[in-house]
Amino acid sequence: MRASFSRQAFMAGLGAEIAHLAPGEVDLVLPYRPDLTQQHGFFHAGATTTIADSASGYAALSLFPRGTGVLTTEFKVNLLNPARGQRLVAEGRVVKPGRTLTVCRSDVFGIEGDCRTHVATALLSMICLEGLED
């Protein structure tokens, strides 16, 4: 899982890192950088949804058989609050595993000191693909 994540140039470019990894669970952390913001200084929705997607994808992959890969087939995101803080944390969790499709949820939180603000919730479907080893 960590080797696969390290091969994602986009995640490296964003500065995202794996903070938690367990079967069916992955948390990603994205530190604040001005170049990840929109015009009001909040994290851009693209950065928020990207880490939500990847956290859920890796949560699903953690339950897939060896020799398979993961791709997102569908997702819906609710942006709940402005995404601000020293960092964002995306908590990806498998809701319902399946042979072909796995349903996941990601909750994204803005962290500022001890304050944790729920900024987004995503519901995602992931497909397990044979021969596409991650």
A tleap script that builds the chain and sets N, CA, C and O, in Angstrom:
source leaprc.protein.ff14SB
mol = sequence {
  NMET ARG ALA SER PHE SER ARG GLN ALA PHE
  MET ALA GLY LEU GLY ALA GLU ILE ALA HIE
  LEU ALA PRO GLY GLU VAL ASP LEU VAL LEU
  PRO TYR ARG PRO ASP LEU THR GLN GLN HIE
  GLY PHE PHE HIE ALA GLY ALA THR THR THR
  ILE ALA ASP SER ALA SER GLY TYR ALA ALA
  LEU SER LEU PHE PRO ARG GLY THR GLY VAL
  LEU THR THR GLU PHE LYS VAL ASN LEU LEU
  ASN PRO ALA ARG GLY GLN ARG LEU VAL ALA
  GLU GLY ARG VAL VAL LYS PRO GLY ARG THR
  LEU THR VAL CYS ARG SER ASP VAL PHE GLY
  ILE GLU GLY ASP CYS ARG THR HIE VAL ALA
  THR ALA LEU LEU SER MET ILE CYS LEU GLU
  GLY LEU GLU CASP
}
set mol.1.N position { 0.826 -1.192 0.000 }
set mol.1.CA position { 0.000 0.000 0.000 }
set mol.1.C position { 0.874 1.261 0.000 }
set mol.1.O position { 0.655 2.171 -0.799 }
set mol.2.N position { 1.846 1.306 0.885 }
set mol.2.CA position { 2.689 2.503 0.947 }
set mol.2.C position { 3.516 2.665 -0.325 }
set mol.2.O position { 3.734 3.785 -0.788 }
set mol.3.N position { 3.980 1.544 -0.892 }
set mol.3.CA position { 4.749 1.608 -2.139 }
set mol.3.C position { 3.870 2.130 -3.275 }
set mol.3.O position { 4.313 2.955 -4.074 }
set mol.4.N position { 2.637 1.656 -3.346 }
set mol.4.CA position { 1.710 2.131 -4.364 }
set mol.4.C position { 1.463 3.631 -4.194 }
set mol.4.O position { 1.496 4.386 -5.165 }
set mol.5.N position { 1.219 4.050 -2.967 }
set mol.5.CA position { 0.953 5.461 -2.701 }
set mol.5.C position { 2.149 6.319 -3.101 }
set mol.5.O position { 1.979 7.412 -3.642 }
set mol.6.N position { 3.349 5.828 -2.838 }
set mol.6.CA position { 4.550 6.610 -3.160 }
set mol.6.C position { 4.752 6.760 -4.667 }
set mol.6.O position { 5.491 7.645 -5.100 }
set mol.7.N position { 4.114 5.916 -5.470 }
set mol.7.CA position { 4.213 6.021 -6.931 }
set mol.7.C position { 3.215 7.027 -7.506 }
set mol.7.O position { 3.237 7.289 -8.709 }
set mol.8.N position { 2.358 7.582 -6.690 }
set mol.8.CA position { 1.380 8.556 -7.166 }
set mol.8.C position { 2.022 9.948 -7.187 }
set mol.8.O position { 2.137 10.610 -6.155 }
set mol.9.N position { 2.429 10.368 -8.366 }
set mol.9.CA position { 3.083 11.669 -8.507 }
set mol.9.C position { 2.166 12.813 -8.071 }
set mol.9.O position { 2.632 13.805 -7.509 }
set mol.10.N position { 0.865 12.675 -8.330 }
set mol.10.CA position { -0.072 13.738 -7.958 }
set mol.10.C position { -0.139 13.908 -6.443 }
set mol.10.O position { -0.158 15.035 -5.948 }
set mol.11.N position { -0.176 12.808 -5.709 }
set mol.11.CA position { -0.201 12.889 -4.245 }
set mol.11.C position { 1.089 13.516 -3.724 }
set mol.11.O position { 1.063 14.329 -2.800 }
set mol.12.N position { 2.214 13.135 -4.322 }
set mol.12.CA position { 3.500 13.719 -3.922 }
set mol.12.C position { 3.512 15.213 -4.200 }
set mol.12.O position { 3.996 15.995 -3.381 }
set mol.13.N position { 2.981 15.616 -5.352 }
set mol.13.CA position { 2.928 17.030 -5.691 }
set mol.13.C position { 2.070 17.838 -4.729 }
set mol.13.O position { 2.379 18.990 -4.424 }
set mol.14.N position { 0.996 17.228 -4.256 }
set mol.14.CA position { 0.137 17.895 -3.272 }
set mol.14.C position { 0.785 17.927 -1.891 }
set mol.14.O position { 0.512 18.821 -1.090 }
set mol.15.N position { 1.637 16.953 -1.622 }
set mol.15.CA position { 2.250 16.838 -0.298 }
set mol.15.C position { 1.458 15.973 0.653 }
set mol.15.O position { 1.662 16.045 1.865 }
set mol.16.N position { 0.535 15.134 0.121 }
set mol.16.CA position { -0.285 14.255 0.960 }
set mol.16.C position { 0.541 13.066 1.452 }
set mol.16.O position { 1.427 12.570 0.755 }
set mol.17.N position { 0.229 12.631 2.658 }
set mol.17.CA position { 0.914 11.486 3.266 }
set mol.17.C position { -0.088 10.575 3.945 }
set mol.17.O position { -1.157 11.013 4.371 }
set mol.18.N position { 0.269 9.292 4.042 }
set mol.18.CA position { -0.559 8.326 4.781 }
set mol.18.C position { -0.289 8.510 6.271 }
set mol.18.O position { 0.862 8.468 6.706 }
set mol.19.N position { -1.347 8.713 7.049 }
set mol.19.CA position { -1.233 8.874 8.501 }
set mol.19.C position { -1.725 7.634 9.240 }
set mol.19.O position { -1.302 7.379 10.367 }
set mol.20.N position { -2.611 6.864 8.620 }
set mol.20.CA position { -3.200 5.680 9.266 }
set mol.20.C position { -3.528 4.678 8.173 }
set mol.20.O position { -4.065 5.029 7.122 }
set mol.21.N position { -3.193 3.418 8.445 }
set mol.21.CA position { -3.440 2.345 7.484 }
set mol.21.C position { -3.826 1.090 8.256 }
set mol.21.O position { -3.057 0.595 9.080 }
set mol.22.N position { -5.033 0.575 7.978 }
set mol.22.CA position { -5.533 -0.662 8.584 }
set mol.22.C position { -6.491 -1.281 7.568 }
set mol.22.O position { -6.928 -0.593 6.645 }
set mol.23.N position { -6.825 -2.556 7.716 }
set mol.23.CA position { -7.769 -3.151 6.759 }
set mol.23.C position { -9.078 -2.356 6.690 }
set mol.23.O position { -9.772 -2.185 7.692 }
set mol.24.N position { -9.396 -1.874 5.486 }
set mol.24.CA position { -10.621 -1.111 5.278 }
set mol.24.C position { -10.568 0.325 5.743 }
set mol.24.O position { -11.592 1.008 5.743 }
set mol.25.N position { -9.388 0.807 6.142 }
set mol.25.CA position { -9.250 2.173 6.674 }
set mol.25.C position { -7.949 2.809 6.210 }
set mol.25.O position { -6.883 2.201 6.304 }
set mol.26.N position { -8.041 4.031 5.713 }
set mol.26.CA position { -6.848 4.806 5.381 }
set mol.26.C position { -7.136 6.277 5.685 }
set mol.26.O position { -8.178 6.813 5.309 }
set mol.27.N position { -6.200 6.907 6.367 }
set mol.27.CA position { -6.267 8.342 6.620 }
set mol.27.C position { -5.117 9.013 5.887 }
set mol.27.O position { -3.971 8.570 5.969 }
set mol.28.N position { -5.433 10.084 5.170 }
set mol.28.CA position { -4.421 10.882 4.490 }
set mol.28.C position { -4.384 12.267 5.100 }
set mol.28.O position { -5.416 12.812 5.492 }
set mol.29.N position { -3.193 12.831 5.179 }
set mol.29.CA position { -2.995 14.178 5.710 }
set mol.29.C position { -2.441 15.061 4.604 }
set mol.29.O position { -1.535 14.667 3.869 }
set mol.30.N position { -3.001 16.261 4.498 }
set mol.30.CA position { -2.536 17.241 3.521 }
set mol.30.C position { -2.218 18.539 4.256 }
set mol.30.O position { -3.133 19.245 4.681 }
set mol.31.N position { -0.922 18.866 4.413 }
set mol.31.CA position { -0.560 20.118 5.080 }
set mol.31.C position { -0.955 21.339 4.245 }
set mol.31.O position { -0.975 21.292 3.015 }
set mol.32.N position { -1.265 22.425 4.942 }
set mol.32.CA position { -1.628 23.682 4.281 }
set mol.32.C position { -0.444 24.227 3.491 }
set mol.32.O position { 0.693 24.237 3.962 }
set mol.33.N position { -0.742 24.675 2.292 }
set mol.33.CA position { 0.205 25.428 1.461 }
set mol.33.C position { -0.616 26.451 0.689 }
set mol.33.O position { -1.709 26.129 0.223 }
set mol.34.N position { -0.124 27.663 0.542 }
set mol.34.CA position { -0.876 28.689 -0.191 }
set mol.34.C position { -1.235 28.273 -1.618 }
set mol.34.O position { -2.277 28.684 -2.128 }
set mol.35.N position { -0.400 27.472 -2.268 }
set mol.35.CA position { -0.690 27.084 -3.651 }
set mol.35.C position { -1.788 26.025 -3.751 }
set mol.35.O position { -2.148 25.628 -4.860 }
set mol.36.N position { -2.326 25.559 -2.629 }
set mol.36.CA position { -3.436 24.608 -2.625 }
set mol.36.C position { -4.768 25.295 -2.322 }
set mol.36.O position { -5.781 24.630 -2.101 }
set mol.37.N position { -4.759 26.621 -2.314 }
set mol.37.CA position { -5.955 27.363 -1.911 }
set mol.37.C position { -6.678 27.980 -3.098 }
set mol.37.O position { -6.154 28.069 -4.208 }
set mol.38.N position { -7.912 28.403 -2.812 }
set mol.38.CA position { -8.689 29.163 -3.786 }
set mol.38.C position { -8.579 30.644 -3.422 }
set mol.38.O position { -7.784 31.016 -2.559 }
set mol.39.N position { -9.361 31.469 -4.065 }
set mol.39.CA position { -9.207 32.924 -3.954 }
set mol.39.C position { -9.456 33.488 -2.563 }
set mol.39.O position { -9.025 34.606 -2.280 }
set mol.40.N position { -10.141 32.751 -1.679 }
set mol.40.CA position { -10.419 33.237 -0.330 }
set mol.40.C position { -9.448 32.672 0.710 }
set mol.40.O position { -9.570 32.959 1.901 }
set mol.41.N position { -8.493 31.875 0.258 }
set mol.41.CA position { -7.493 31.330 1.163 }
set mol.41.C position { -7.841 29.980 1.758 }
set mol.41.O position { -7.057 29.435 2.535 }
set mol.42.N position { -9.003 29.420 1.412 }
set mol.42.CA position { -9.374 28.083 1.872 }
set mol.42.C position { -8.727 27.050 0.956 }
set mol.42.O position { -8.412 27.338 -0.199 }
set mol.43.N position { -8.531 25.831 1.492 }
set mol.43.CA position { -8.095 24.743 0.616 }
set mol.43.C position { -9.069 24.670 -0.553 }
set mol.43.O position { -10.279 24.793 -0.359 }
set mol.44.N position { -8.565 24.476 -1.737 }
set mol.44.CA position { -9.400 24.347 -2.930 }
set mol.44.C position { -10.201 23.049 -2.847 }
set mol.44.O position { -9.703 22.039 -2.351 }
set mol.45.N position { -11.441 23.080 -3.335 }
set mol.45.CA position { -12.282 21.878 -3.329 }
set mol.45.C position { -11.622 20.733 -4.090 }
set mol.45.O position { -11.847 19.566 -3.769 }
set mol.46.N position { -10.814 21.054 -5.088 }
set mol.46.CA position { -10.092 20.007 -5.823 }
set mol.46.C position { -9.117 19.255 -4.932 }
set mol.46.O position { -8.989 18.036 -5.045 }
set mol.47.N position { -8.427 19.965 -4.047 }
set mol.47.CA position { -7.507 19.312 -3.111 }
set mol.47.C position { -8.289 18.486 -2.091 }
set mol.47.O position { -7.897 17.370 -1.748 }
set mol.48.N position { -9.393 19.046 -1.615 }
set mol.48.CA position { -10.234 18.352 -0.630 }
set mol.48.C position { -10.789 17.059 -1.206 }
set mol.48.O position { -10.706 16.009 -0.569 }
set mol.49.N position { -11.353 17.127 -2.404 }
set mol.49.CA position { -11.955 15.928 -3.000 }
set mol.49.C position { -10.893 14.924 -3.434 }
set mol.49.O position { -11.142 13.719 -3.417 }
set mol.50.N position { -9.722 15.399 -3.819 }
set mol.50.CA position { -8.644 14.491 -4.222 }
set mol.50.C position { -8.214 13.597 -3.067 }
set mol.50.O position { -8.059 12.389 -3.245 }
set mol.51.N position { -8.019 14.175 -1.885 }
set mol.51.CA position { -7.589 13.320 -0.775 }
set mol.51.C position { -8.727 12.438 -0.274 }
set mol.51.O position { -8.489 11.335 0.218 }
set mol.52.N position { -9.972 12.921 -0.398 }
set mol.52.CA position { -11.123 12.069 -0.043 }
set mol.52.C position { -11.164 10.846 -0.952 }
set mol.52.O position { -11.368 9.726 -0.482 }
set mol.53.N position { -10.971 11.057 -2.249 }
set mol.53.CA position { -10.973 9.974 -3.233 }
set mol.53.C position { -9.848 8.975 -2.959 }
set mol.53.O position { -10.085 7.768 -2.915 }
set mol.54.N position { -8.645 9.471 -2.777 }
set mol.54.CA position { -7.502 8.571 -2.574 }
set mol.54.C position { -7.584 7.812 -1.254 }
set mol.54.O position { -7.209 6.641 -1.191 }
set mol.55.N position { -8.071 8.463 -0.201 }
set mol.55.CA position { -8.209 7.769 1.084 }
set mol.55.C position { -9.170 6.591 0.949 }
set mol.55.O position { -8.900 5.504 1.459 }
set mol.56.N position { -10.290 6.808 0.264 }
set mol.56.CA position { -11.249 5.717 0.071 }
set mol.56.C position { -10.708 4.655 -0.872 }
set mol.56.O position { -10.924 3.463 -0.656 }
set mol.57.N position { -10.010 5.079 -1.911 }
set mol.57.CA position { -9.434 4.108 -2.842 }
set mol.57.C position { -8.469 3.165 -2.158 }
set mol.57.O position { -8.505 1.957 -2.392 }
set mol.58.N position { -7.614 3.700 -1.324 }
set mol.58.CA position { -6.660 2.843 -0.614 }
set mol.58.C position { -7.338 2.029 0.482 }
set mol.58.O position { -6.905 0.914 0.775 }
set mol.59.N position { -8.382 2.559 1.085 }
set mol.59.CA position { -9.149 1.755 2.053 }
set mol.59.C position { -9.735 0.533 1.352 }
set mol.59.O position { -9.682 -0.576 1.883 }
set mol.60.N position { -10.295 0.735 0.157 }
set mol.60.CA position { -10.839 -0.389 -0.618 }
set mol.60.C position { -9.734 -1.352 -1.025 }
set mol.60.O position { -9.870 -2.565 -0.867 }
set mol.61.N position { -8.648 -0.812 -1.545 }
set mol.61.CA position { -7.525 -1.653 -1.996 }
set mol.61.C position { -6.998 -2.534 -0.877 }
set mol.61.O position { -6.546 -3.652 -1.127 }
set mol.62.N position { -7.051 -2.043 0.346 }
set mol.62.CA position { -6.531 -2.826 1.478 }
set mol.62.C position { -7.294 -4.131 1.678 }
set mol.62.O position { -6.794 -5.044 2.335 }
set mol.63.N position { -8.502 -4.231 1.119 }
set mol.63.CA position { -9.308 -5.444 1.245 }
set mol.63.C position { -9.333 -6.269 -0.044 }
set mol.63.O position { -9.867 -7.378 -0.052 }
set mol.64.N position { -8.766 -5.747 -1.126 }
set mol.64.CA position { -8.772 -6.452 -2.409 }
set mol.64.C position { -7.714 -7.552 -2.422 }
set mol.64.O position { -6.723 -7.470 -1.696 }
set mol.65.N position { -7.920 -8.585 -3.246 }
set mol.65.CA position { -6.919 -9.656 -3.354 }
set mol.65.C position { -5.616 -9.140 -3.967 }
set mol.65.O position { -5.610 -8.162 -4.716 }
set mol.66.N position { -4.526 -9.808 -3.639 }
set mol.66.CA position { -3.225 -9.489 -4.224 }
set mol.66.C position { -3.323 -9.625 -5.744 }
set mol.66.O position { -4.016 -10.507 -6.251 }
set mol.67.N position { -2.634 -8.753 -6.456 }
set mol.67.CA position { -2.644 -8.811 -7.906 }
set mol.67.C position { -3.788 -8.053 -8.549 }
set mol.67.O position { -4.012 -8.163 -9.754 }
set mol.68.N position { -4.516 -7.279 -7.744 }
set mol.68.CA position { -5.607 -6.473 -8.282 }
set mol.68.C position { -5.330 -5.001 -8.014 }
set mol.68.O position { -4.495 -4.646 -7.182 }
set mol.69.N position { -6.046 -4.165 -8.735 }
set mol.69.CA position { -5.913 -2.727 -8.567 }
set mol.69.C position { -7.257 -2.096 -8.289 }
set mol.69.O position { -8.293 -2.762 -8.304 }
set mol.70.N position { -7.223 -0.808 -8.038 }
set mol.70.CA position { -8.440 -0.077 -7.687 }
set mol.70.C position { -8.584 1.144 -8.587 }
set mol.70.O position { -7.609 1.825 -8.904 }
set mol.71.N position { -9.814 1.402 -8.986 }
set mol.71.CA position { -10.169 2.637 -9.687 }
set mol.71.C position { -11.508 3.121 -9.138 }
set mol.71.O position { -12.371 2.321 -8.775 }
set mol.72.N position { -11.663 4.420 -9.086 }
set mol.72.CA position { -12.934 5.002 -8.669 }
set mol.72.C position { -13.908 4.945 -9.841 }
set mol.72.O position { -13.559 5.305 -10.965 }
set mol.73.N position { -15.133 4.490 -9.571 }
set mol.73.CA position { -16.149 4.463 -10.623 }
set mol.73.C position { -17.193 5.567 -10.436 }
set mol.73.O position { -17.859 5.969 -11.390 }
set mol.74.N position { -17.327 6.049 -9.207 }
set mol.74.CA position { -18.335 7.074 -8.946 }
set mol.74.C position { -18.034 7.725 -7.602 }
set mol.74.O position { -17.579 7.061 -6.670 }
set mol.75.N position { -18.292 9.031 -7.506 }
set mol.75.CA position { -18.266 9.650 -6.190 }
set mol.75.C position { -19.134 10.892 -6.149 }
set mol.75.O position { -19.359 11.571 -7.150 }
set mol.76.N position { -19.611 11.154 -4.940 }
set mol.76.CA position { -20.424 12.332 -4.657 }
set mol.76.C position { -19.865 12.962 -3.400 }
set mol.76.O position { -19.628 12.283 -2.400 }
set mol.77.N position { -19.657 14.262 -3.458 }
set mol.77.CA position { -19.054 14.969 -2.327 }
set mol.77.C position { -19.981 16.079 -1.854 }
set mol.77.O position { -20.518 16.843 -2.657 }
set mol.78.N position { -20.160 16.156 -0.553 }
set mol.78.CA position { -20.831 17.296 0.078 }
set mol.78.C position { -19.757 18.121 0.775 }
set mol.78.O position { -19.067 17.634 1.671 }
set mol.79.N position { -19.627 19.376 0.353 }
set mol.79.CA position { -18.705 20.304 1.003 }
set mol.79.C position { -19.493 20.995 2.108 }
set mol.79.O position { -20.437 21.736 1.835 }
set mol.80.N position { -19.103 20.749 3.359 }
set mol.80.CA position { -19.897 21.141 4.515 }
set mol.80.C position { -19.492 22.467 5.145 }
set mol.80.O position { -20.335 23.206 5.655 }
set mol.81.N position { -18.210 22.759 5.106 }
set mol.81.CA position { -17.660 23.981 5.685 }
set mol.81.C position { -16.441 24.391 4.871 }
set mol.81.O position { -15.865 23.562 4.168 }
set mol.82.N position { -16.035 25.670 4.953 }
set mol.82.CA position { -14.797 26.049 4.276 }
set mol.82.C position { -13.637 25.193 4.793 }
set mol.82.O position { -13.495 24.973 5.996 }
set mol.83.N position { -12.828 24.724 3.870 }
set mol.83.CA position { -11.704 23.841 4.223 }
set mol.83.C position { -10.506 24.700 4.602 }
set mol.83.O position { -9.782 25.209 3.746 }
set mol.84.N position { -10.320 24.845 5.902 }
set mol.84.CA position { -9.208 25.656 6.383 }
set mol.84.C position { -8.549 24.970 7.568 }
set mol.84.O position { -9.121 24.084 8.202 }
set mol.85.N position { -7.339 25.405 7.842 }
set mol.85.CA position { -6.593 24.860 8.965 }
set mol.85.C position { -5.143 24.652 8.595 }
set mol.85.O position { -4.709 24.970 7.488 }
set mol.86.N position { -4.403 24.111 9.549 }
set mol.86.CA position { -2.993 23.805 9.323 }
set mol.86.C position { -2.838 22.606 8.398 }
set mol.86.O position { -1.811 22.433 7.742 }
set mol.87.N position { -3.883 21.781 8.361 }
set mol.87.CA position { -3.862 20.583 7.510 }
set mol.87.C position { -5.285 20.062 7.350 }
set mol.87.O position { -6.179 20.391 8.129 }
set mol.88.N position { -5.468 19.250 6.333 }
set mol.88.CA position { -6.697 18.483 6.147 }
set mol.88.C position { -6.385 17.023 6.416 }
set mol.88.O position { -5.295 16.542 6.109 }
set mol.89.N position { -7.347 16.326 6.990 }
set mol.89.CA position { -7.243 14.881 7.194 }
set mol.89.C position { -8.455 14.239 6.534 }
set mol.89.O position { -9.597 14.577 6.842 }
set mol.90.N position { -8.192 13.309 5.624 }
set mol.90.CA position { -9.263 12.551 4.968 }
set mol.90.C position { -9.263 11.148 5.551 }
set mol.90.O position { -8.259 10.439 5.486 }
set mol.91.N position { -10.395 10.751 6.121 }
set mol.91.CA position { -10.537 9.430 6.740 }
set mol.91.C position { -11.377 8.555 5.817 }
set mol.91.O position { -12.604 8.661 5.798 }
set mol.92.N position { -10.715 7.692 5.053 }
set mol.92.CA position { -11.394 6.788 4.129 }
set mol.92.C position { -11.752 5.487 4.811 }
set mol.92.O position { -10.907 4.866 5.457 }
set mol.93.N position { -13.015 5.065 4.669 }
set mol.93.CA position { -13.485 3.826 5.302 }
set mol.93.C position { -14.333 3.033 4.322 }
set mol.93.O position { -15.125 3.597 3.567 }
set mol.94.N position { -14.156 1.710 4.346 }
set mol.94.CA position { -15.006 0.840 3.542 }
set mol.94.C position { -16.340 0.701 4.258 }
set mol.94.O position { -16.391 0.360 5.439 }
set mol.95.N position { -17.413 0.966 3.536 }
set mol.95.CA position { -18.765 0.825 4.068 }
set mol.95.C position { -19.301 -0.567 3.759 }
set mol.95.O position { -19.873 -1.227 4.626 }
set mol.96.N position { -19.109 -1.019 2.495 }
set mol.96.CA position { -19.573 -2.337 2.077 }
set mol.96.C position { -18.595 -2.907 1.055 }
set mol.96.O position { -18.541 -2.444 -0.084 }
set mol.97.N position { -17.819 -3.916 1.467 }
set mol.97.CA position { -16.903 -4.539 0.509 }
set mol.97.C position { -17.664 -5.433 -0.466 }
set mol.97.O position { -18.725 -5.966 -0.140 }
set mol.98.N position { -17.115 -5.587 -1.650 }
set mol.98.CA position { -17.724 -6.455 -2.651 }
set mol.98.C position { -16.654 -7.080 -3.530 }
set mol.98.O position { -15.502 -6.647 -3.528 }
set mol.99.N position { -17.046 -8.107 -4.283 }
set mol.99.CA position { -16.096 -8.757 -5.187 }
set mol.99.C position { -15.669 -7.821 -6.307 }
set mol.99.O position { -14.495 -7.776 -6.672 }
set mol.100.N position { -16.622 -7.076 -6.850 }
set mol.100.CA position { -16.328 -6.178 -7.960 }
set mol.100.C position { -16.366 -4.718 -7.526 }
set mol.100.O position { -15.415 -3.972 -7.763 }
set mol.101.N position { -17.461 -4.309 -6.890 }
set mol.101.CA position { -17.588 -2.924 -6.420 }
set mol.101.C position { -17.572 -2.865 -4.900 }
set mol.101.O position { -18.199 -3.677 -4.220 }
set mol.102.N position { -16.849 -1.896 -4.393 }
set mol.102.CA position { -16.772 -1.650 -2.952 }
set mol.102.C position { -17.215 -0.216 -2.700 }
set mol.102.O position { -16.747 0.713 -3.359 }
set mol.103.N position { -18.113 -0.043 -1.749 }
set mol.103.CA position { -18.614 1.292 -1.407 }
set mol.103.C position { -17.823 1.812 -0.211 }
set mol.103.O position { -17.625 1.113 0.782 }
set mol.104.N position { -17.377 3.067 -0.339 }
set mol.104.CA position { -16.561 3.693 0.710 }
set mol.104.C position { -17.111 5.065 1.057 }
set mol.104.O position { -17.921 5.646 0.334 }
set mol.105.N position { -16.643 5.551 2.179 }
set mol.105.CA position { -16.983 6.895 2.633 }
set mol.105.C position { -15.696 7.570 3.084 }
set mol.105.O position { -14.841 6.948 3.715 }
set mol.106.N position { -15.572 8.828 2.757 }
set mol.106.CA position { -14.458 9.638 3.255 }
set mol.106.C position { -15.027 10.859 3.948 }
set mol.106.O position { -15.893 11.553 3.414 }
set mol.107.N position { -14.529 11.107 5.134 }
set mol.107.CA position { -14.831 12.338 5.849 }
set mol.107.C position { -13.540 13.135 5.922 }
set mol.107.O position { -12.493 12.610 6.301 }
set mol.108.N position { -13.626 14.414 5.553 }
set mol.108.CA position { -12.450 15.279 5.548 }
set mol.108.C position { -12.624 16.339 6.625 }
set mol.108.O position { -13.681 16.960 6.746 }
set mol.109.N position { -11.572 16.532 7.400 }
set mol.109.CA position { -11.583 17.474 8.517 }
set mol.109.C position { -10.465 18.488 8.358 }
set mol.109.O position { -9.351 18.140 7.966 }
set mol.110.N position { -10.765 19.738 8.663 }
set mol.110.CA position { -9.751 20.768 8.763 }
set mol.110.C position { -9.260 20.808 10.196 }
set mol.110.O position { -10.055 20.854 11.135 }
set mol.111.N position { -7.945 20.789 10.357 }
set mol.111.CA position { -7.345 20.761 11.696 }
set mol.111.C position { -6.585 22.062 11.938 }
set mol.111.O position { -5.694 22.431 11.173 }
set mol.112.N position { -6.952 22.739 13.007 }
set mol.112.CA position { -6.282 23.972 13.433 }
set mol.112.C position { -6.068 23.871 14.932 }
set mol.112.O position { -7.002 24.063 15.711 }
set mol.113.N position { -4.832 23.568 15.343 }
set mol.113.CA position { -4.556 23.331 16.764 }
set mol.113.C position { -5.363 22.138 17.243 }
set mol.113.O position { -5.267 21.051 16.674 }
set mol.114.N position { -6.167 22.338 18.295 }
set mol.114.CA position { -7.020 21.271 18.830 }
set mol.114.C position { -8.408 21.249 18.190 }
set mol.114.O position { -9.228 20.387 18.506 }
set mol.115.N position { -8.669 22.202 17.288 }
set mol.115.CA position { -9.981 22.315 16.660 }
set mol.115.C position { -10.032 21.452 15.398 }
set mol.115.O position { -9.138 21.494 14.553 }
set mol.116.N position { -11.110 20.668 15.299 }
set mol.116.CA position { -11.315 19.767 14.163 }
set mol.116.C position { -12.677 20.093 13.560 }
set mol.116.O position { -13.706 19.906 14.209 }
set mol.117.N position { -12.687 20.588 12.301 }
set mol.117.CA position { -13.915 20.985 11.628 }
set mol.117.C position { -14.201 20.044 10.470 }
set mol.117.O position { -13.348 19.819 9.611 }
set mol.118.N position { -15.413 19.496 10.458 }
set mol.118.CA position { -15.826 18.590 9.377 }
set mol.118.C position { -16.077 19.434 8.130 }
set mol.118.O position { -17.017 20.228 8.095 }
set mol.119.N position { -15.234 19.263 7.102 }
set mol.119.CA position { -15.343 20.110 5.911 }
set mol.119.C position { -15.972 19.401 4.711 }
set mol.119.O position { -16.481 20.068 3.810 }
set mol.120.N position { -15.948 18.061 4.678 }
set mol.120.CA position { -16.535 17.357 3.529 }
set mol.120.C position { -16.832 15.901 3.878 }
set mol.120.O position { -16.158 15.285 4.704 }
set mol.121.N position { -17.860 15.375 3.225 }
set mol.121.CA position { -18.182 13.948 3.280 }
set mol.121.C position { -18.378 13.473 1.847 }
set mol.121.O position { -19.071 14.113 1.057 }
set mol.122.N position { -17.761 12.347 1.526 }
set mol.122.CA position { -17.872 11.782 0.183 }
set mol.122.C position { -18.332 10.336 0.273 }
set mol.122.O position { -17.945 9.605 1.185 }
set mol.123.N position { -19.156 9.933 -0.677 }
set mol.123.CA position { -19.561 8.541 -0.839 }
set mol.123.C position { -19.014 8.104 -2.189 }
set mol.123.O position { -19.263 8.751 -3.205 }
set mol.124.N position { -18.263 6.996 -2.197 }
set mol.124.CA position { -17.537 6.590 -3.391 }
set mol.124.C position { -17.732 5.108 -3.683 }
set mol.124.O position { -17.916 4.301 -2.773 }
set mol.125.N position { -17.688 4.766 -4.963 }
set mol.125.CA position { -17.691 3.364 -5.396 }
set mol.125.C position { -16.347 3.079 -6.044 }
set mol.125.O position { -15.877 3.844 -6.887 }
set mol.126.N position { -15.731 1.968 -5.642 }
set mol.126.CA position { -14.432 1.552 -6.150 }
set mol.126.C position { -14.557 0.205 -6.829 }
set mol.126.O position { -15.260 -0.682 -6.346 }
set mol.127.N position { -13.873 0.054 -7.952 }
set mol.127.CA position { -13.907 -1.222 -8.668 }
set mol.127.C position { -12.582 -1.942 -8.480 }
set mol.127.O position { -11.512 -1.335 -8.507 }
set mol.128.N position { -12.684 -3.257 -8.289 }
set mol.128.CA position { -11.528 -4.129 -8.162 }
set mol.128.C position { -11.199 -4.669 -9.553 }
set mol.128.O position { -12.027 -5.346 -10.164 }
set mol.129.N position { -10.007 -4.380 -10.057 }
set mol.129.CA position { -9.606 -4.797 -11.391 }
set mol.129.C position { -8.462 -5.801 -11.344 }
set mol.129.O position { -7.397 -5.516 -10.796 }
set mol.130.N position { -8.685 -6.959 -11.913 }
set mol.130.CA position { -7.625 -7.966 -11.985 }
set mol.130.C position { -6.588 -7.540 -13.005 }
set mol.130.O position { -6.914 -6.913 -14.013 }
set mol.131.N position { -5.341 -7.883 -12.739 }
set mol.131.CA position { -4.263 -7.597 -13.671 }
set mol.131.C position { -3.801 -6.158 -13.651 }
set mol.131.O position { -2.997 -5.764 -14.496 }
set mol.132.N position { -4.276 -5.372 -12.728 }
set mol.132.CA position { -3.865 -3.976 -12.594 }
set mol.132.C position { -3.322 -3.805 -11.194 }
set mol.132.O position { -3.895 -3.097 -10.365 }
set mol.133.N position { -2.202 -4.469 -10.945 }
set mol.133.CA position { -1.659 -4.472 -9.586 }
set mol.133.C position { -1.194 -3.077 -9.196 }
set mol.133.O position { -0.447 -2.426 -9.926 }
set mol.134.N position { -1.654 -2.631 -8.027 }
set mol.134.CA position { -1.241 -1.336 -7.509 }
set mol.134.C position { 0.022 -1.507 -6.704 }
set mol.134.O position { 0.550 -0.531 -6.170 }
savepdb mol mol.pdb
quit
